[in-house]
Amino acid sequence: MTILYNSSLQKATFFLTGFQGLEDLHGWISIPFCFIYLTVITGNLTILHVIRTDVTLHEPMYYFLAMLALTDLGLCLSTLPTVLGIFWFDAKEIGIPACFTQLFFIHTLSLVESSVLLSMSIDRYVAICNPLRYSTVLTPARIVKMGLISVLRSALLILPLPFLLKRFQYCRSHVLAHAYCLHLEIMKLACSSIIVNHIYGLFVVACTVGIDSLLIFLSYALILRTVLSIASRLERLRALNTCVSHMCAVLLFYIPMIGLSLVHRFGEHLPHMVHLLMSYVYLLVPPLMNPIVYSIKTKQIRQRIAKKFEFRLG
């Protein structure tokens, strides 16, 4: 196929792909994806509804959880139209403005999720290492500022990417390997040097995910030091138990990210299906599993959800 240009606007049309070679099965493949998207939307909306309607959950820990649920919901909705569009309607064409808009939201929300996980680790650090100042340190106003900083930092760092991509002429194959637009994949289709995009992409990752993961590790090192200094074994377990849900969320975010990076860097010999599945795992598993983990491991959330269902059934 050749790249499609509008003679007056010089706009290219990219082509998204589903599961190559399995196009006849796209209808069946869409069933688990529909289930995943429905679960993500229902689960995160349930978390948001429970936190909003229950006054006892109006605490810093649950405000940060609401931020995580909002981010996961946004990340899910960023990929849903194109993924299901391909499976249901074979809608593969996507214009540059739509593609770059989707790219912006996917990458921005991924960085926001990293920032929110860092904020949640700060919450756990203050709650365990300095409990007497918990309510004075993490005030509602400060939590709002932390949320706004997370969004602004991520958006401002990702904003140059569409403009860096827009300057390219795309003379190679314009068929993308996924059902959504990603910076790394689009820049590889450019005819000219992509060194600036490479350097800026590494800079963004280092300034966000790199620093966030380092600070999360540091916060847990300090938490562990404080917990080990507690004399009572029961109190130590109780303190650590308050961190389990957050640690699961951190692992759910960083393990697929590291796995996807390794596959892209060292897995050129691997089947394309492996690359495809890893990208779906990275984008869909954290939003899918986070509300499930928090519903199971956080007693207050679990009880409130059970109470809501009992009320409705009653």
C-alpha positions in Angstrom: 0.0 0.0 0.0 1.1 3.6 -0.5 0.7 6.5 1.8 -2.5 8.5 1.1 -2.1 12.3 0.7 -4.6 15.1 0.5 -3.1 17.3 -2.3 -4.0 20.6 -0.6 -3.5 19.8 3.0 -0.7 17.2 2.6 -2.2 15.0 5.3 -1.4 11.3 5.5 -3.7 8.5 6.5 -2.3 5.8 8.7 -3.7 2.3 8.8 -4.2 0.5 12.1 -4.1 -3.3 12.4 -5.7 -5.8 14.6 -4.4 -9.4 14.8 -2.8 -9.9 11.4 -3.7 -13.2 9.8 -6.7 -13.6 12.1 -9.0 -11.1 10.4 -11.7 -13.7 10.0 -11.7 -14.2 13.7 -11.9 -10.6 14.7 -15.6 -10.9 15.7 -14.7 -13.6 18.2 -11.5 -11.9 19.4 -13.6 -8.8 20.1 -15.6 -10.8 22.8 -12.8 -10.9 25.4 -11.8 -7.3 24.6 -15.4 -6.2 25.1 -15.5 -8.0 28.4 -12.2 -6.4 29.5 -13.3 -2.9 28.5 -16.7 -3.4 30.2 -15.0 -4.6 33.4 -12.5 -1.7 33.4 -15.3 0.9 33.0 -17.6 -0.8 35.5 -14.9 -1.4 38.1 -13.4 2.1 38.0 -16.8 3.8 37.9 -17.8 1.7 40.9 -14.6 2.8 42.8 -15.3 6.4 42.0 -19.0 6.2 43.0 -18.2 4.5 46.3 -15.6 7.1 47.2 -17.8 10.0 46.2 -20.9 8.9 48.0 -19.4 7.6 51.2 -18.2 10.4 53.5 -16.1 8.0 55.6 -13.9 7.5 52.5 -13.1 11.2 52.1 -9.5 10.7 53.2 -6.2 11.2 51.3 -5.7 7.5 50.6 -9.0 7.3 48.8 -8.7 10.6 47.0 -5.5 9.2 45.5 -7.3 6.0 44.7 -10.0 8.1 42.9 -7.3 9.7 40.8 -5.9 6.3 39.9 -9.4 5.1 38.9 -10.0 8.3 36.7 -6.6 7.8 35.0 -7.3 4.1 34.3 -10.7 5.0 33.0 -9.2 7.7 30.6 -6.5 5.3 29.4 -9.2 2.6 28.7 -11.4 5.1 26.7 -8.3 6.3 24.7 -7.9 3.0 23.0 -11.5 1.7 23.0 -12.8 3.4 19.8 -10.0 2.2 17.5 -9.6 -1.2 19.0 -13.3 -2.1 18.8 -13.6 -0.2 15.5 -11.2 -2.6 13.9 -12.7 -5.7 15.4 -16.3 -4.8 14.6 -16.3 -2.6 11.5 -12.8 -3.2 10.1 -12.3 0.6 10.5 -8.5 0.7 9.9 -8.0 4.2 8.5 -7.1 7.0 10.9 -6.1 10.6 10.0 -3.0 12.3 11.4 -5.0 14.7 13.7 -7.0 11.8 15.2 -3.9 9.6 15.5 -1.8 12.3 17.2 -4.6 13.1 19.5 -4.9 9.5 20.6 -1.2 9.3 21.0 -1.2 12.4 23.2 -3.8 11.0 25.5 -2.3 7.5 25.7 1.2 8.7 26.6 -0.1 11.5 28.9 -2.3 9.2 30.9 0.4 6.6 31.2 2.7 9.2 32.8 -0.1 10.5 35.0 -0.6 7.0 36.3 3.1 6.9 37.2 2.7 10.2 39.0 -0.4 9.1 40.9 1.4 5.9 42.0 4.2 8.1 43.4 1.6 10.3 45.2 0.1 7.1 46.7 3.5 6.0 47.9 4.0 9.4 49.6 0.6 8.9 51.2 1.7 5.5 52.6 5.0 7.0 53.8 3.4 9.8 55.7 0.7 7.5 57.2 3.3 5.0 58.5 6.4 7.0 59.2 4.7 10.2 60.5 1.1 9.3 61.4 0.6 12.2 63.8 1.1 14.7 61.0 -0.9 12.8 58.4 -3.9 15.0 58.3 -1.9 18.2 58.4 0.6 17.2 55.6 -1.9 15.7 53.2 -4.7 18.3 53.3 -7.4 18.4 50.5 -5.8 21.5 49.0 -2.4 19.8 48.8 -3.9 16.7 47.3 -5.5 18.7 44.6 -2.2 20.5 43.9 -0.5 17.1 43.6 -3.1 15.9 41.2 -2.8 19.0 39.1 1.0 18.9 39.0 0.8 15.2 37.9 -1.5 16.1 35.0 0.4 19.3 34.0 3.8 17.6 34.1 2.7 14.8 32.0 0.7 16.9 29.5 3.5 19.4 29.0 6.2 16.8 28.5 4.0 14.8 25.9 2.7 17.9 24.1 5.9 18.3 21.9 5.6 14.8 20.6 2.8 15.4 18.0 4.7 18.5 16.8 7.9 16.5 16.5 6.1 13.9 14.5 4.2 16.4 12.4 7.4 17.7 10.8 8.2 14.4 9.2 7.4 13.1 5.7 6.2 9.5 5.9 7.5 7.8 2.8 7.6 4.2 4.2 4.8 1.8 4.9 2.1 3.6 6.8 0.6 0.5 8.3 0.9 0.6 12.1 1.4 -2.6 14.0 -1.3 -1.9 16.6 -4.9 -0.9 16.9 -3.9 2.5 18.3 -1.2 5.1 17.7 2.1 5.2 19.7 5.0 7.6 19.3 7.7 4.9 19.0 5.9 3.2 16.2 4.9 6.3 14.2 8.4 7.9 14.2 9.9 4.7 12.7 7.8 5.3 9.6 9.5 8.7 8.9 12.0 9.0 6.0 14.3 11.5 7.8 16.4 11.2 10.9 14.5 10.5 14.1 17.4 11.1 16.5 15.6 14.2 18.1 12.5 12.1 18.8 14.6 9.3 20.3 16.5 11.7 22.6 13.4 13.5 23.7 11.5 10.3 24.3 14.3 9.0 26.6 14.4 12.4 28.3 10.6 12.2 29.0 10.9 8.6 30.4 13.8 9.6 32.6 12.1 12.7 34.0 8.9 10.9 34.7 8.8 7.1 35.1 12.5 7.0 36.0 12.3 9.5 38.8 8.9 8.3 40.0 10.1 4.7 40.3 13.2 5.7 42.2 11.2 7.8 44.6 8.6 5.0 45.1 11.5 2.6 45.9 13.0 5.1 48.3 9.6 5.7 50.1 9.2 1.9 50.6 12.7 1.6 51.9 11.9 4.2 54.5 8.6 2.6 55.2 10.3 -0.8 55.7 12.8 0.7 58.0 10.0 2.3 60.1 8.0 -1.0 60.2 11.0 -3.1 61.3 11.5 -0.7 64.2 8.0 -1.5 65.5 8.2 -3.9 68.5 4.8 -5.6 68.0 4.7 -8.2 65.2 1.0 -7.7 64.9 1.4 -3.9 64.4 4.2 -4.5 61.8 1.9 -6.8 59.8 -1.0 -4.3 60.1 1.2 -1.5 58.9 2.5 -3.5 55.9 -1.0 -4.7 55.1 -2.0 -1.1 54.4 0.6 -1.0 51.6 -0.3 -4.3 49.8 -2.9 -2.8 47.4 -0.5 0.0 46.4 2.4 -2.4 45.9 0.2 -4.5 43.7 -0.8 -1.5 41.6 2.9 -0.5 41.3 3.9 -4.0 40.1 0.9 -4.1 37.7 2.1 -0.8 36.1 5.9 -1.3 36.0 6.2 -5.0 35.2 4.3 -4.8 31.9 6.1 -1.6 31.1 9.5 -3.2 31.7 8.4 -6.3 29.8 7.2 -4.3 26.8 10.5 -2.3 26.8 12.6 -5.5 26.8 10.5 -7.0 24.0 11.0 -3.8 21.9 14.7 -3.7 22.7 15.8 -7.3 22.5 12.8 -9.2 21.0 13.2 -8.4 17.3 13.3 -12.2 16.6 10.1 -12.8 18.6 6.8 -13.3 16.7 4.8 -10.2 16.1 2.0 -11.7 18.2 4.2 -11.4 21.3 4.8 -7.7 20.7 1.1 -7.2 20.1 0.0 -9.1 23.3 2.6 -7.3 25.4 1.3 -3.9 24.3 -2.3 -4.9 25.1 -1.1 -6.2 28.5 0.7 -2.9 29.2 -2.4 -0.7 28.4 -5.3 -2.9 29.6 -4.1 -5.0 32.5 -3.4 -2.2 35.0 -6.8 -0.5 34.4 -8.5 -3.9 34.6 -6.7 -5.2 37.7 -6.4 -2.1 39.9 -10.1 -1.8 40.9 -10.2 -5.6 41.5 -7.1 -5.5 43.7 -8.3 -2.5 45.7 -11.8 -4.1 46.1 -10.3 -7.3 47.4 -7.4 -6.0 49.5 -8.9 -2.8 50.9 -11.4 -3.7 53.6 -13.2 -0.3 53.6 -13.7 -0.4 49.8 -14.8 -4.0 49.9 -17.4 -3.4 52.7 -18.8 -0.3 51.0 -19.2 -2.1 47.6 -20.9 -5.0 49.4 -23.2 -2.6 51.2 -24.2 -0.9 47.9 -25.0 -4.3 46.4 -27.0 -5.4 49.4 -28.9 -2.1 49.3 -29.8 -2.5 45.7 -30.7 -6.2 46.0 -32.8 -5.4 49.0 
